[in-house]
Amino acid sequence: MFKLLIVLFFFTLSGCSHTQKGNALKQVPSPTSLINHDLFNPVPITLEAQIFALPEVEQNAFKTFASQAITKQIRADRIIADYLKFKVDNFSYDGATLTASEVISQNEGNCISLAILTQAYANLIGIETGFSEVASMPVYKQKKQTILISSHFKTKLYAPLEKNKDWLYFMRPGTVIDYFPVKDIVFVGSASYHDLVAKYYANLATEALLKKQFNLSYSLLQKAFEYTPYDPELISLTAILHRRNGDTQSAQRLFAFAYKHNFLSSNLLYNYRFLAQQLGQTALVNELDQALHYNAKTPFDFIQLAEQAISRKQYLTAENILNKLLLNTPYLPEPYFALAKINYLRGDLKTAQNFLQSALDKAEDQQKKGIYQAKLNTLKQFGIGYN
């Protein structure tokens, strides 16, 4: 069963000038100029229009639903929300990033897939959208010493503007759709339609990279850069692609470019640090360690810092980070889990069990619950749990 949370809301409208930032970026070369294009062969990929295209049968079904709702004077943003609630009743949450048509035919997908489906319906009846990017610990995957990230999106459906009324909106009504509502997520930032499209291509590029389909990953990243040209996650992923394909120099150039121009994320810094460590660049490693602390924003950034300290046996440093998280975000299970690990490594099994129980109590995600319960059972039975 897929959970869906629909919230009526008022969105604060604000206007600001991005001219200065835009002019500054014009002076910065595109990161795509640093790509070793000779290393790859472009392959066909899904086009933007195809991402949001719906089968004709589904278009007609939605339009019929919308027409009936309009006669009942239901607001257009609510129409989409109500239709989605009906549509995803037996939805299977899956890690795959899919087009709108694929979501309909397979009745599954991840949060990005559902944001794409929502956008497809919004396109049919002309509803404006916005997005919020949120993060949770399960989307941080570490594979072969490379940290990869895939964020969740929430969709904001803006209510249609009142016609023939000279109103000035300071707070515009609308609806927020949260596709996977749990407590253990944190707000990352506002996002746009372009961010959504780029995220679709980036997610597929990540999967292609992990499958060693380097030409496909390259082609998808090239497309993603068209929508978010200076996204740190795209730059990081492109650098990893070069490193995995044997071109360490281009990987270095891409990371150094992002670092120089402050296109940074914790993910990019971790991956840059790993490469610097591989190359024996001790001074750069130390510099990047400082940058990681300085650029940490979300609780999960700090959890990564704590995990790094634990791996170096700097338990007191890790404890200080985690105890602050307990004060600021007591609802997150991960700090308790990390503290359990520290106490286990110190040989304090009773305290480790207590922290594991707290992590289990805080967790909402079933996969997390299963992991925490298994480790707690093992610790109680055999006194081991962090092999």
Buried (B, 14 or more C-beta within 10 A) or exposed (E): EBEBEBEEBEBEEEEEEEEEEEEEBEEEEEBBEBBBEEBBEEEEBBEEEEBBBBEEEBBEBBEEBBEEBEEEEBBBBBBBBBBBEEBBEEBEBBBBBBBBBBBBEBBBBBBBBBBBBBBBBBBBBEBBBBBBBBBBBBBBEEEEEBBBBBBBBBBBBBBBEEEEEEEEBEEBBBBBBBBBBBEBBBEBEEBEBBBBBBBBBBBBBBBBBBEEBBBBBBBBBBBBBEBBBBBBBBBBBBBBBBBBBEBBEBBBBBBBBBBEBEBBBBBBBBBBBBBBBEEEBEEBBEBBBEBBBEBBEBBBBBBBBBBBBBEEEBBEBBBEBBEBBEEEBEEBBBBBBBBBBBBBEEEBBEBBBBBBBBBBEBBBBEEBBEBBBEBBEBBEEEEEBEE
